[in-house]
């Protein structure tokens, strides 16, 4: 992250699937999916939803997931892990959840009896009045939960792995998704003061989360906020700076004041945003998706002197059903393109249920083979 040469190109994971954690840790799956797929237990869950919300049932599952993620990363042999903690959901009914920030989600299953990452369905906030009336108390409790869970994680695994933590979605996602993108686009043009109130609230929340992680001893914050499609930024970069620039600078300043490293994740084609990310003070950038046209050598030339590059290993084919030779070649090429002089962390671009644990092991073996410094020029 300091763009100096280590002994070897370091590695990072972002496992977000229960099935992968179970495979790595040798744990038996708890077939929660059965309750959601079968009519009778689903009927019961629909009617028990208010009670389950009061008991914070989802929270306890996600607390264990965060701990298991760190344990699995250590067992797999990763040097660092992006551990995303999101105890933000409440039941509306069995297969439909809502979150604390004002979004609705469809519950997803992975085909192996496990819950998968829910799929965004739409927003619940349609006006400034809705936002003003929105009950934000559950949001404000999240940093305390994160501090408790990650204090335990850091105490147990902190001498074995570098943890990048994250709490909930980023500021951009937390302003457009509760509204829906069409409604958000109207607000960008006609209701900027309303958006700025939402942005300020989420900025304050993000900085409080960073303080909570720092107090738990966590050394890194990976700020996740998808801002681009495969074709380019979702919003004009000038508008992103106008609305979000000050907020992101405060995020990085808060992390640095706590002695933490801070990187930004955005899917999509982010060429037009890279210099802005660096100007905002981020130490690193992820995901650099090859399927979105992101080429590591080009990114290295653009911002390699200003930010650590993280990711670029494909999760559409290479880490899903690619051959061992293809995995090794992708790793070799990534290290050749971005590793010279340091400042590169080898990592998948993302995580989903079809990413193979065996392919992650091949990635790590290739990092050992090709990533020893000094690298060939």
N, C-alpha and C positions, 0 to 999 in steps of 0.2 A: 504493500500500500504506500510505502515511501519511495517507490520506484528505484530501489537499490537491489543489487544482485544477492539473492539468498544462496543456499547450497544447492537447491533444486527448485524448479518451477512448482509453486504450491498449488494445492487443489481445494476446491470448494464444492459442496453439494447443496441441494435445495429439495430434499425429499419431502413430498407432501402427500404421500399415499400410505395408508395403513397397511396395505398388502406388502409393499416394499419393506416397511419397517418390520413387519412380522417375519418376512423371509430372512432378513439380515439378523434379527435377534433370536430366531428360532421359536417365536411365539405362535400359539394357536390362535386362529381368527375367532373373534366373537361375532357370530352371524347376525349382526344388527340389521343387515339388509332384509332378513326374513320378516321382521316386524313391519317394514315399510312396503314390502311387495305383496303380502298376503292380506286378503280383504278383512278377515276378522281382527287380527292384531292391529291393522291399520285403522280400523274403526275405533278400537280402544284408544290408540294414540291420538286420533283426532279429538276425542272427547277429554282426554287427560292433558291436552296441551297447556291449559292455564296452570295446572298443578306443576307440570314439568318445568315450565318457565320460572315459577316461584322457587322451585328447588334448584335452579341453575344446573339442570341435568347435563346440558351440552358442555357447560364449563368444565365439569370434572373430566369428561372425555378428552377435551382439548388440553387440559393441564397434563394429563398422562401422555398425550401425543407429543407435546413439546419436549417432555423428558425423554421419551423413547427416541425422538428424532436425534437428540444429542448423543444418546447411547449408541444408536445405529451408526451415526457418522464416525464415532470413535472406533467402533468395531470394524467398520468397512475400511478404515485407514485414511480418512480424509484429514486434511490439515485445517480446514475451516468448514463452517456450516452456516447457511442462512436459515435461521430458525424463525419461521413466521408464526406468530401467536395471535389467534383471532377468536377469542371467546365472545363473539359479538352477535350470535344468532339467538333468536327465540322462535319457538314453534308458533305458527298460525294454525296449521294442521299438519298431519304427518308428513306430507310430501311438499309442503310449502312453508318456507321459513321467512321471517323478516329479520333485519338486523338493526342494531342500535342507531345507525346513521341514517336510516330511512330508505332502505332498499328491500325489494322482495326477491327471493331466490327459489329456484326449483331444486329439491333434493336430488342428488345423483348417487347412483350405486355403481360399484366397479365390476360387477359380475362375479365377484369372489366372496360375496356376503358382507362386504365392508361399505361404509359410507364413503363417497368420493367428494371432491370439492364441489359445493353447490354451484349452480349456474345462475348468473345474474338474469333476472326476469324484467325488472323495471323499478321505477322510483315511486315513492310514497308521498313526496313533498311537491306540491304544485304551485305554491305561492309564498310570498314573504310572511303571510299570516300563518301558514302551515309551519314554516321554519321557526317562527317565534313561539308557537304553541308546542313544538316538538319537545317531548320529555327527554332531556339530555343527561339525566342522573346516571343512567347505566354507562354512558360513555365516560363520564368523569370518574367512575370506579375502576375503569380498565387499567390505568397505570399502577394502581395498588395491587391488582391481581398479577400483573406482569412482574412487578418487583418481587412478589412472594414466590412465584414459580421459578423465575430465572435466578433468584438468589440460590435456590437449591441446585439448579442446573450448573451454575458457575462454580459452586462449592464442590460439586461432584466431578465435573468434567473440565473445569477451567485450566488445569495444568496439562491437559491432553489435547485440547483443540481450541481454536480461536472461534468464538461465537459471534456471528453477526445476527443481531436480533431485530425484529420488526413487530410492531403492534398495530394490527388493522391496516386498512388501505391508506394510500397517500392523499394529499390535500386536493389534487386535481380530481382524482376519482371520487373523493368524498364530497365534491361540489357538483360534478355533472351527473353522477349515477343516481343520487336521490331524486333528482329532477327528471332524469331521462335526457338523452342528448338533444332531442328536438327542443324541449323546453329550456334546456341549458343554453342552446344557441340563441334563443330569443332573449334570455337574460343577459347574455354577453353584449348584445346590442342595446337593450333598452333598460336593463335593471342592474347596472354595475354595482351600485351601492348595496343592493341585496346580496349579490355574489360576494362582495368584499366582506360582508358580515359573516357569511358562511366560511369564507376562506380564513378569516381571522380566528374564528372559533376552532377550525381544524388545525391551523398553525399552532395555536396555543396548546391544543391537545397533543400534537406531535412532539412539541418541545417538552411537555410534561412527561410523555412516554420516554423520551431520551433520558431525562433526568432520572426516571424510575429505573431504567436499565443500568445507567451508570452507577446508581446507588447499589444495585445488585452486583456490581463488579464486572458487568459485561463490557468487553473492550471495543465492540464495533456495532454500528447501526447501519442496516441496509434498507434505505428508504425506497419502497416499492410504489411506483406510480406510473402506470402505462399511459404514455402521451402520444403514441404514434401507431398508425396502421402500417401495413407492409409497404404502402406507397409513400409514407411520410407522416409528418406531425398531424395530430387530430385538430389542432388549433394553430392559427398563424403564429409563428414564433414571436413576433412583436407583441401579440396579444397575450401570449403566455408570460412574457417578461412583464408586461404592464400589470397583469392580475396576480401573478404568482412569484415574480422575481424576488421581492422583498421577503416573502414567506419562506422561500427555499434558502435564502441567505441566512435567515434567522435559524433555520433547522441546522445548517452546517455550523454556524457559529456556536449554537448551543452544544452540539456534539463535541466540537473542538475545545470548548471551554471546560468540558468534562474529561478531556484527555482521550476521547474516543475517535476512532476512524469512522468516516461516514461515506458510503457509496450510494449511488442511485441505480435502481433497476427500471428500465422501460423496455417493453417489448416493441417490436416494429422497426421500421427504418428511421433511425435517429441521427443520421448524418447532420441534418440542419439544426439539431439540438445539442450536439456534442460540445461546442465551444461555450454555449450558454450553461450547460451543466458545470463545466470547469469554472466559468465566471461566477457561478453561484457558490463555489467553494467545495464541491464534492471531491473527495480523494480518489474515488474510483467510479467506474461505470459498468453495468451489466444490463442487458443480456447479449447485445451484439449478434442478433440472430442471422445466421447465414441464409435462412429461407426468406428473410426480408431484404436480402441484398447487402448485408453488412460484411465487409471484407476486413479482416484484422489488420493486414498490412496497411491499408488505407487509413483505418482508424488510428493506428500507431503513428503514422505520419502526421495526422491532424492534431491529436491531443495526447500522444504518448508521453510528451514531456510534462504534461500537466495533471494527468490522471492515470491511475492503475486501470488496466483493461481486464475485465472478468467475463468469462463465458465463451461463447461462440461455438461450443460443441453441440451439434444438431440433435434435436429430440424428435424429429419427424421420421428419420430413418436410421441414422448412425447409431444412436443409443437404444433403438427399438428392435430393429431386425437386421442391422448391418452385420457384415462378417467381422471376425476378429481383425482381419487385415484392414478393413475399412475403418474400424475404430482406431487402430494404431496409426493409420495414415492421417486421419483427421487430427489426432493429437500431435503428431510430428509436424504437420503443416502449421497448426496453430502456434506451436512453440517457436517454429522458425519465423513466423510472421510477427509475433508480438513479444517473444521472450527475451530477445537480445537486450542486454543492459538492465534486465529486471522490469518490474512494472506490469507483469501479467500473472493472473491467477486462472488456472485451467478449471473450467466448470461447464456443466450443461447450461443451455440457454434457459431451460425451464424444467418443470417436472409434471408428469401425468401418469396415469395408471399403466400405460404400455411401455414406459421406460424400464429396461431390463436391468436388474441388479447385477447379473453376470456381465453385461456390457459396461456398467460402471466400474466393475473390477478390472475389466480389460483397459478402461481409460486410465485407471490408477497404475496399472502395470506399464503402460506406454509412457506415462509421466516419469516413472523411474528410469525407463530406458532412454528417453530422448530429452529429459528435462534437467540433467545434471549440468551445473555451471562449472567452468565457462562453456557457453554454447558456441558452436561453430558459427562464424559470421556468414 
